[in-house]
Amino acid sequence: MLFLKAALPDGINSIPQWEETTATSTAGFCSETIQVFNVIGHVVMILKVLVPLIIIVLGIIDLSKAVISNDDKAISKSAGSLVKRFIAGVVIFFIPTIVTVIFDMLELVNVKGDFNTCLTCITDVGNCGKTTSNNKS
């Protein structure tokens, strides 16, 4: 990056000089946005608890309605809807595993970054910000 450096050589005070400097930061993207990833980690943790509970409650409600109506079509329809909800719940439950695999693939292709900080904040909210980029959780 080029920055303007006002130099005062030999008493001349009005000649600006350009100096080439490198602005490097020791913190990476994940370290700078740690609060965002911490919020994402909390949301994922809440979803991992709420989604199975919602699936169970809605499944019980749908199946009990179908059984009370004594209609075979309604029972099979509610069972199919329960299976679809179960599959959606499993996908949501495995989001942290999918994120881990993606970050591991990024490390394999030598992408530079502090991805372990992001990964820790998403998958292990309690340890967010406590690990360094060299530690792998």
C-alpha positions as CSV (number, residue, x, y, z in Angstrom):
1,M,0.0,0.0,0.0
2,L,1.2,3.5,-0.7
3,F,1.0,6.0,2.1
4,L,1.8,9.7,1.9
5,K,4.7,10.5,4.2
6,A,5.5,14.2,4.7
7,A,9.3,14.4,4.8
8,L,11.2,17.5,5.7
9,P,14.6,17.1,4.0
10,D,17.0,20.0,4.5
11,G,14.4,22.4,5.8
12,I,12.0,22.1,2.9
13,N,8.6,21.6,4.4
14,S,6.2,21.4,1.5
15,I,7.4,18.4,-0.6
16,P,5.4,15.3,0.0
17,Q,7.0,12.0,-0.6
18,W,5.4,8.6,-1.3
19,E,6.8,5.8,0.7
20,E,6.0,2.1,0.0
21,T,4.8,0.4,3.2
22,T,3.2,-2.9,3.8
23,A,0.3,-2.9,6.1
24,T,0.2,-6.4,7.4
25,S,-2.1,-7.6,10.2
26,T,-1.3,-10.5,12.5
27,A,-5.0,-11.1,12.9
28,G,-6.8,-12.9,10.2
29,F,-10.4,-12.7,9.0
30,C,-11.8,-15.1,11.6
31,S,-10.0,-13.3,14.5
32,E,-11.4,-10.0,13.3
33,T,-14.9,-11.3,13.0
34,I,-14.9,-13.6,16.1
35,Q,-18.1,-12.0,17.5
36,V,-20.1,-12.9,14.3
37,F,-18.9,-16.5,14.4
38,N,-19.7,-16.7,18.1
39,V,-23.3,-15.7,17.3
40,I,-23.4,-18.3,14.5
41,G,-22.1,-20.9,17.0
42,H,-24.9,-20.0,19.5
43,V,-27.5,-20.2,16.8
44,V,-26.3,-23.6,15.7
45,M,-26.2,-24.8,19.3
46,I,-29.8,-23.7,19.8
47,L,-30.9,-25.3,16.6
48,K,-29.3,-28.6,17.6
49,V,-31.5,-28.6,20.7
50,L,-34.7,-27.1,19.3
51,V,-35.0,-28.9,16.0
52,P,-35.3,-32.4,17.5
53,L,-37.8,-31.2,20.1
54,I,-39.9,-29.5,17.4
55,I,-39.8,-32.7,15.3
56,I,-40.9,-34.8,18.2
57,V,-43.7,-32.5,19.2
58,L,-45.0,-32.0,15.7
59,G,-44.7,-35.8,15.0
60,I,-46.7,-36.6,18.1
61,I,-49.4,-34.1,17.2
62,D,-49.7,-35.2,13.5
63,L,-49.7,-38.9,14.3
64,S,-52.2,-38.5,17.2
65,K,-54.6,-36.6,14.9
66,A,-54.3,-39.3,12.3
67,V,-54.8,-42.1,14.7
68,I,-57.8,-40.4,16.3
69,S,-59.4,-39.8,12.8
70,N,-58.9,-43.5,12.2
71,D,-58.0,-42.8,8.5
72,D,-55.3,-45.0,7.0
73,K,-54.5,-42.3,4.4
74,A,-54.0,-39.7,7.1
75,I,-51.7,-42.0,9.1
76,S,-49.5,-42.7,6.1
77,K,-49.4,-39.0,5.2
78,S,-48.4,-38.0,8.7
79,A,-45.8,-40.8,8.8
80,G,-44.3,-39.5,5.5
81,S,-44.3,-35.9,6.9
82,L,-42.5,-37.2,10.0
83,V,-39.8,-38.9,7.9
84,K,-39.3,-35.7,5.9
85,R,-38.9,-33.7,9.2
86,F,-36.5,-36.3,10.5
87,I,-34.3,-36.0,7.5
88,A,-34.3,-32.2,7.7
89,G,-33.4,-32.5,11.4
90,V,-30.5,-34.8,10.7
91,V,-29.2,-32.3,8.1
92,I,-29.4,-29.4,10.5
93,F,-27.8,-31.5,13.2
94,F,-24.8,-32.3,11.0
95,I,-24.1,-28.7,9.9
96,P,-21.1,-28.4,12.2
97,T,-19.6,-31.6,10.8
98,I,-20.1,-30.3,7.2
99,V,-18.4,-27.0,8.2
100,T,-15.5,-29.0,9.7
101,V,-15.0,-31.0,6.5
102,I,-15.0,-27.8,4.4
103,F,-12.4,-26.1,6.6
104,D,-10.3,-29.3,6.6
105,M,-10.4,-29.2,2.8
106,L,-9.3,-25.6,2.8
107,E,-6.3,-26.6,4.9
108,L,-5.5,-29.4,2.4
109,V,-5.2,-26.9,-0.5
110,N,-3.0,-24.6,1.7
111,V,-5.4,-21.7,1.9
112,K,-3.9,-19.3,4.4
113,G,-6.1,-18.2,7.2
114,D,-7.0,-18.7,10.8
115,F,-9.9,-21.0,10.0
116,N,-9.5,-22.9,13.3
117,T,-10.7,-19.8,15.1
118,C,-13.9,-19.8,13.0
119,L,-14.4,-23.5,13.3
120,T,-14.0,-23.4,17.1
121,C,-16.5,-20.6,17.4
122,I,-19.1,-22.4,15.3
123,T,-18.6,-25.9,16.7
124,D,-17.5,-25.3,20.3
125,V,-19.0,-22.0,21.5
126,G,-17.6,-22.3,25.0
127,N,-14.0,-22.2,23.7
128,C,-14.5,-19.4,21.1
129,G,-11.5,-17.1,21.2
130,K,-9.5,-19.3,23.6
131,T,-7.6,-21.2,21.0
132,T,-4.9,-20.2,18.6
133,S,-4.8,-20.9,14.9
134,N,-2.2,-23.6,15.6
135,N,-4.4,-25.7,17.8
136,K,-6.9,-28.0,16.2
137,S,-10.1,-28.9,18.0
